[in-house]
């Protein structure tokens, strides 16, 4: 059994590839980056890690880049699409929204970036006053239920939520693409083969549909 600990934003990329791997059985647990790092600090010892470049640097590890994902905006499927075409339009949309959700900046990669964007736009206080912070999983679930009007999250995690549609990526200048890399923590032929499986040409073919782009 190959035990994998992965960031949640790449679940729709990693999960089907784990299922299609023809080597040892693969078990994958998905966590936001903050919780993933805490799990490692508490003694979790996976065979494979799938983490962001920032976490790689923090842990002083080297890995193989496998996928890249950006941040986008989601609304209910029956709601009009707000204007997010420019930084100024995005700012006006956020101020006009009745409620917003994004990942807690202390837990998730996208949440940290969104918090920085709000500071840059000078609207952090106004937006955070009407924000419900996600603590894990897909924050767009709050939009699907009708509780929240607008979600800001990694595109791959918006696309998987039924009842929510992706408006589009954050506008140029505010976007952040996060590269995820696979790291072998238990050197073995099976682990090496699984990492190669994540990075192969067939895997690349899944990228666009699931909201990802190539890391190169």
SVG drawing of the C-alpha trace seen along z (x, -y; Angstrom):
<svg xmlns="http://www.w3.org/2000/svg" viewBox="-31 -51 47 55">
<polyline fill="none" stroke="black" stroke-width="0.4" points="0.0,0.0 1.3,-3.5 0.0,-6.1 -0.3,-9.6 -0.9,-12.9 -2.0,-15.6 -3.2,-19.2 -7.0,-19.3 -6.9,-21.6 -5.5,-18.7 -8.0,-16.1 -9.8,-15.9 -6.4,-15.4 -4.7,-12.9 -7.7,-10.8 -8.6,-9.3 -4.9,-8.7 -4.5,-6.9 -7.4,-4.7 -5.9,-4.0 -2.4,-3.2 -1.5,0.4 1.1,0.9 0.6,1.2 -2.8,0.0 -2.8,-3.7 -4.6,-5.4 -4.8,-9.2 -5.8,-11.6 -6.5,-15.2 -5.9,-18.2 -5.5,-22.0 -1.8,-22.9 -1.9,-24.3 -3.4,-21.1 -1.1,-18.9 2.0,-20.6 0.6,-20.2 0.0,-16.5 3.6,-16.1 4.8,-18.0 2.7,-15.6 4.4,-12.6 2.4,-11.6 4.7,-9.6 3.2,-9.3 5.0,-7.5 4.3,-10.4 3.5,-14.0 1.7,-16.3 2.3,-19.8 2.8,-23.4 6.2,-25.0 5.9,-27.1 5.5,-24.0 8.4,-22.3 10.6,-25.2 9.4,-25.2 10.1,-21.5 13.4,-21.8 12.3,-19.1 12.6,-18.5 9.8,-17.1 8.6,-16.6 6.1,-19.3 2.9,-17.6 0.2,-20.3 -0.7,-24.0 -3.9,-25.6 -5.2,-29.2 -7.8,-31.0 -11.3,-31.7 -14.7,-33.0 -17.9,-30.9 -21.6,-31.7 -24.8,-29.6 -25.7,-28.3 -28.9,-30.3 -27.2,-33.6 -26.1,-36.3 -22.3,-36.3 -20.6,-39.2 -18.0,-41.3 -14.5,-40.1 -12.8,-41.1 -10.4,-43.7 -9.1,-44.4 -11.4,-47.4 -14.4,-45.4 -13.5,-42.6 -13.2,-45.1 -16.7,-46.6 -18.2,-43.1 -16.8,-42.2 -18.1,-45.4 -21.5,-44.8 -21.8,-41.2 -24.0,-40.5 -21.7,-37.7 -18.4,-36.1 -16.5,-32.9 -12.9,-32.0 -10.5,-29.7 -9.2,-30.7 -5.8,-32.2 -4.3,-30.3 -5.3,-27.0 -5.4,-27.1 -3.1,-28.3 -5.8,-30.2 -7.1,-31.8 -3.7,-33.4 -3.6,-34.8 -7.2,-36.1 -6.4,-37.9 -3.4,-39.5 -5.5,-40.6 -8.1,-42.2 -5.4,-44.2 -3.9,-45.3 -7.4,-46.4 -7.9,-48.3 -11.2,-46.5 -10.1,-43.8 -12.2,-45.2 -15.4,-45.6 -15.2,-42.2 -14.1,-40.2 -17.0,-41.7 -19.3,-39.7 -17.1,-36.6 -17.6,-33.1 -14.2,-31.5 -13.8,-27.9 -12.1,-25.5 -11.5,-22.7 -13.1,-21.1 -14.7,-23.2 -15.9,-26.6 -18.2,-26.8 -20.5,-24.4 -21.7,-27.5 -22.7,-29.0 -24.4,-25.8 -26.6,-25.8 -27.6,-29.4 -26.0,-30.5 -23.3,-32.6 -23.4,-34.6 -19.9,-34.4 -16.9,-32.0 -13.2,-32.7 -11.2,-29.5 -8.9,-27.4 -10.6,-26.7 -10.3,-23.0 -12.3,-23.1 -15.1,-25.3 -15.6,-23.1 -16.4,-20.0 -19.3,-21.6 -22.8,-20.9 -25.0,-23.9 -22.1,-26.3 -20.6,-27.6 -17.2,-29.1 -17.4,-32.7 -13.8,-32.7 -10.2,-33.2 -9.1,-36.2 -8.2,-39.1 -4.6,-39.6 -2.4,-41.1 -4.4,-39.5 -4.0,-35.9 -1.9,-33.3 -1.0,-30.0 0.1,-27.4 2.4,-24.5 2.0,-21.2 4.8,-18.7 5.0,-15.1 7.7,-14.1 8.8,-10.5 9.1,-10.1 9.6,-6.4 12.1,-5.6 10.9,-2.5 10.3,-1.4 6.5,-1.4 6.6,-5.0 8.7,-6.2 6.4,-4.5 3.3,-6.2 5.0,-9.7 5.8,-9.0 2.2,-8.0 1.1,-11.4 3.4,-13.2 2.9,-11.2 1.3,-12.4 -2.0,-10.7 -2.3,-12.6 -1.6,-15.8 -4.6,-15.2 -6.9,-15.5 -5.7,-19.0 -7.9,-21.5 -11.2,-19.8 -10.5,-19.5 -9.3,-23.2 -5.6,-22.7 -2.7,-23.6 0.7,-22.1 3.4,-23.1 5.9,-23.9"/>
</svg>
